Amino acid sequence: MDPIPFVIVFVSVSLTITLVILSIQIWNILKEFRVTVQKINGMLDQSNISIQKVNKMLEDAGKVSGTVSEGVTQVSGFMNGIKSGLNLITTLTHKGGPDGSRES
Protein backbone atom coordinates (compact mmCIF):
# COMPACT_ATOMS: atom_id res chain seq x y z
CA MET A 1 0.00 0.00 0.00
CA ASP A 2 1.10 3.50 -0.78
CA PRO A 3 1.92 5.71 2.30
CA ILE A 4 0.19 8.85 0.97
CA PRO A 5 -3.42 7.56 1.26
CA PHE A 6 -2.57 6.20 4.71
CA VAL A 7 -1.29 9.64 5.82
CA ILE A 8 -4.36 11.37 4.36
CA VAL A 9 -6.71 8.99 6.20
CA PHE A 10 -4.70 9.38 9.42
CA VAL A 11 -4.76 13.21 9.20
CA SER A 12 -8.47 13.23 8.34
CA VAL A 13 -9.33 10.99 11.29
CA SER A 14 -7.09 13.03 13.62
CA LEU A 15 -8.69 16.31 12.49
CA THR A 16 -12.20 14.86 12.84
CA ILE A 17 -11.48 13.63 16.36
CA THR A 18 -9.94 17.00 17.27
CA LEU A 19 -12.96 18.87 15.88
CA VAL A 20 -15.37 16.63 17.81
CA ILE A 21 -13.45 17.17 21.07
CA LEU A 22 -13.31 20.95 20.49
CA SER A 23 -17.03 21.04 19.65
CA ILE A 24 -17.88 19.23 22.88
CA GLN A 25 -15.70 21.66 24.86
CA ILE A 26 -17.29 24.69 23.17
CA TRP A 27 -20.73 23.23 23.90
CA ASN A 28 -19.83 22.87 27.60
CA ILE A 29 -18.43 26.41 27.72
CA LEU A 30 -21.61 27.83 26.17
CA LYS A 31 -23.75 25.84 28.60
CA GLU A 32 -21.72 27.20 31.53
CA PHE A 33 -22.03 30.71 30.10
CA ARG A 34 -25.82 30.31 29.92
CA VAL A 35 -25.96 29.25 33.58
CA THR A 36 -23.79 32.21 34.55
CA VAL A 37 -26.02 34.66 32.65
CA GLN A 38 -29.10 33.19 34.35
CA LYS A 39 -27.47 33.64 37.78
CA ILE A 40 -26.55 37.25 36.96
CA ASN A 41 -30.12 37.92 35.83
CA GLY A 42 -31.38 36.48 39.13
CA MET A 43 -29.04 38.73 41.10
CA LEU A 44 -30.08 41.76 39.07
CA ASP A 45 -33.73 40.95 39.73
CA GLN A 46 -33.01 40.70 43.46
CA SER A 47 -31.10 43.98 43.45
CA ASN A 48 -33.96 45.60 41.54
CA ILE A 49 -36.37 44.37 44.23
CA SER A 50 -33.99 45.69 46.91
CA ILE A 51 -33.84 49.08 45.21
CA GLN A 52 -37.63 49.19 45.10
CA LYS A 53 -37.76 48.37 48.82
CA VAL A 54 -35.26 51.13 49.62
CA ASN A 55 -37.26 53.62 47.54
CA LYS A 56 -40.42 52.60 49.41
CA MET A 57 -38.64 53.07 52.74
CA LEU A 58 -37.47 56.54 51.67
CA GLU A 59 -40.99 57.49 50.61
CA ASP A 60 -42.34 56.27 53.95
CA ALA A 61 -39.65 58.22 55.81
CA GLY A 62 -40.65 61.33 53.84
CA LYS A 63 -44.28 60.83 54.85
CA VAL A 64 -43.31 60.37 58.50
CA SER A 65 -41.11 63.47 58.54
CA GLY A 66 -43.91 65.45 56.87
CA THR A 67 -46.37 64.28 59.51
CA VAL A 68 -43.95 65.14 62.31
CA SER A 69 -43.27 68.59 60.88
CA GLU A 70 -47.01 69.25 60.60
CA GLY A 71 -47.43 68.25 64.25
CA VAL A 72 -44.60 70.53 65.35
CA THR A 73 -46.09 73.40 63.34
CA GLN A 74 -49.50 72.84 64.92
CA VAL A 75 -48.01 72.69 68.43
CA SER A 76 -46.09 75.89 67.71
CA GLY A 77 -49.28 77.60 66.54
CA PHE A 78 -51.11 76.34 69.63
CA MET A 79 -48.37 77.70 71.91
CA ASN A 80 -48.43 81.06 70.12
CA GLY A 81 -52.22 81.15 70.60
CA ILE A 82 -51.87 80.47 74.32
CA LYS A 83 -49.16 83.14 74.59
CA SER A 84 -51.36 85.67 72.79
CA GLY A 85 -54.30 84.77 75.02
CA LEU A 86 -52.20 85.20 78.16
CA ASN A 87 -50.93 88.56 76.90
CA LEU A 88 -54.53 89.65 76.25
CA ILE A 89 -55.62 88.53 79.73
CA THR A 90 -52.64 90.31 81.28
CA THR A 91 -53.41 93.47 79.34
CA LEU A 92 -57.09 93.39 80.30
CA THR A 93 -56.43 92.72 83.98
CA HIS A 94 -53.67 95.29 84.19
CA LYS A 95 -55.33 98.57 85.15
CA GLY A 96 -52.23 100.43 86.01
CA GLY A 97 -51.19 103.89 84.98
CA PRO A 98 -48.06 104.79 83.10
CA ASP A 99 -45.99 104.38 86.24
CA GLY A 100 -47.24 100.80 86.77
CA SER A 101 -49.38 101.47 89.86
CA ARG A 102 -52.82 99.94 90.01
CA GLU A 103 -55.83 102.15 90.00
CA SER A 104 -59.01 101.00 91.74
C-alpha positions in Angstrom: 0.0 0.0 0.0 1.1 3.5 -0.8 1.9 5.7 2.3 0.2 8.8 1.0 -3.4 7.6 1.3 -2.6 6.2 4.7 -1.3 9.6 5.8 -4.4 11.4 4.4 -6.7 9.0 6.2 -4.7 9.4 9.4 -4.8 13.2 9.2 -8.5 13.2 8.3 -9.3 11.0 11.3 -7.1 13.0 13.6 -8.7 16.3 12.5 -12.2 14.9 12.8 -11.5 13.6 16.4 -9.9 17.0 17.3 -13.0 18.9 15.9 -15.4 16.6 17.8 -13.5 17.2 21.1 -13.3 20.9 20.5 -17.0 21.0 19.6 -17.9 19.2 22.9 -15.7 21.7 24.9 -17.3 24.7 23.2 -20.7 23.2 23.9 -19.8 22.9 27.6 -18.4 26.4 27.7 -21.6 27.8 26.2 -23.8 25.8 28.6 -21.7 27.2 31.5 -22.0 30.7 30.1 -25.8 30.3 29.9 -26.0 29.2 33.6 -23.8 32.2 34.5 -26.0 34.7 32.6 -29.1 33.2 34.4 -27.5 33.6 37.8 -26.5 37.2 37.0 -30.1 37.9 35.8 -31.4 36.5 39.1 -29.0 38.7 41.1 -30.1 41.8 39.1 -33.7 41.0 39.7 -33.0 40.7 43.5 -31.1 44.0 43.4 -34.0 45.6 41.5 -36.4 44.4 44.2 -34.0 45.7 46.9 -33.8 49.1 45.2 -37.6 49.2 45.1 -37.8 48.4 48.8 -35.3 51.1 49.6 -37.3 53.6 47.5 -40.4 52.6 49.4 -38.6 53.1 52.7 -37.5 56.5 51.7 -41.0 57.5 50.6 -42.3 56.3 54.0 -39.7 58.2 55.8 -40.6 61.3 53.8 -44.3 60.8 54.9 -43.3 60.4 58.5 -41.1 63.5 58.5 -43.9 65.4 56.9 -46.4 64.3 59.5 -43.9 65.1 62.3 -43.3 68.6 60.9 -47.0 69.3 60.6 -47.4 68.3 64.2 -44.6 70.5 65.3 -46.1 73.4 63.3 -49.5 72.8 64.9 -48.0 72.7 68.4 -46.1 75.9 67.7 -49.3 77.6 66.5 -51.1 76.3 69.6 -48.4 77.7 71.9 -48.4 81.1 70.1 -52.2 81.2 70.6 -51.9 80.5 74.3 -49.2 83.1 74.6 -51.4 85.7 72.8 -54.3 84.8 75.0 -52.2 85.2 78.2 -50.9 88.6 76.9 -54.5 89.6 76.3 -55.6 88.5 79.7 -52.6 90.3 81.3 -53.4 93.5 79.3 -57.1 93.4 80.3 -56.4 92.7 84.0 -53.7 95.3 84.2 -55.3 98.6 85.1 -52.2 100.4 86.0 -51.2 103.9 85.0 -48.1 104.8 83.1 -46.0 104.4 86.2 -47.2 100.8 86.8 -49.4 101.5 89.9 -52.8 99.9 90.0 -55.8 102.1 90.0 -59.0 101.0 91.7 
